[in-house]
Amino acid sequence: MSASGFQRVRRSRAEWQRLLERFAVSGLTQSAFCAREGVGLSTFARWRDRLAKEPTASEADANGPAPVFAEIDFDAPGETISHGAGSGWDVELDLGGGCVLRIRRHS
């Protein structure tokens, strides 16, 4: 038991999410809910704040997939790139659906 009188229980992020969802529909105050569930009020508040800052799955889906970045190494083995005067490079990326991204650098 901790100093607050509650037995320490390690909960996963998903378990805290479910606990917070139960609190939301409980109609209880935070103090009453925490006492009923055997959860420390400060721990409950810390997890509530932490999870409130993260987008929910439905919010993440509404914003579309997370961006994916790819590094382009122009000095990769097998590539021939001249670094002399007048050198440059061209990159063409086929994004599908008839959309092509072209990037050029000419010195």
C-alpha positions, -999 to +999 in steps of 0.1 A: +000+000+000+011+035-007+011+064+017-023+075+003-038+041+014-043+028-021-027-004-034-004+005-063-017-010-095+001-005-128-023+002-156-017+004-193-026+034-214-056+015-227-067+007-191-065+044-182-085+053-212-112+029-202-111+041-166-116+077-178-144+067-201-162+050-171-156+082-151-172+103-179-205+084-177-204+078-139-219+111-128-195+111-099-171+137-088-134+129-094-129+123-057-158+100-054-149+081-085-113+077-075-123+065-040-147+039-055-121+027-080-092+027-055-073+053-076-052+082-063-068+115-073-034+130-084-026+100-105-061+101-121-057+138-129-022+133-144-035+105-167-066+126-176-044+155-186-019+133-205-046+115-225-066+147-232-035+160-251-035+131-275-058+129-304-084+101-302-084+074-329-114+090-346-097+124-346-065+109-361-086+091-388-103+124-396-069+141-402-058+113-425-029+091-422+003+103-405+028+118-430+056+096-441+090+111-449+117+096-470+153+109-471+168+112-506+206+107-505+220+121-537+255+108-529+243+072-525+265+044-539+256+037-575+245+072-582+265+095-604+262+131-594+286+157-606+295+184-581+312+207-605+301+240-619+268+238-636+258+206-619+223+199-606+198+172-600+163+161-610+139+141-588+106+128-601+082+111-578+051+094-592+024+099-565-002+078-584-035+089-599-017+109-625+001+132-600+038+136-604+061+157-582+092+170-599+120+188-581+150+202-599+182+219-589+204+234-615+233+255-606 
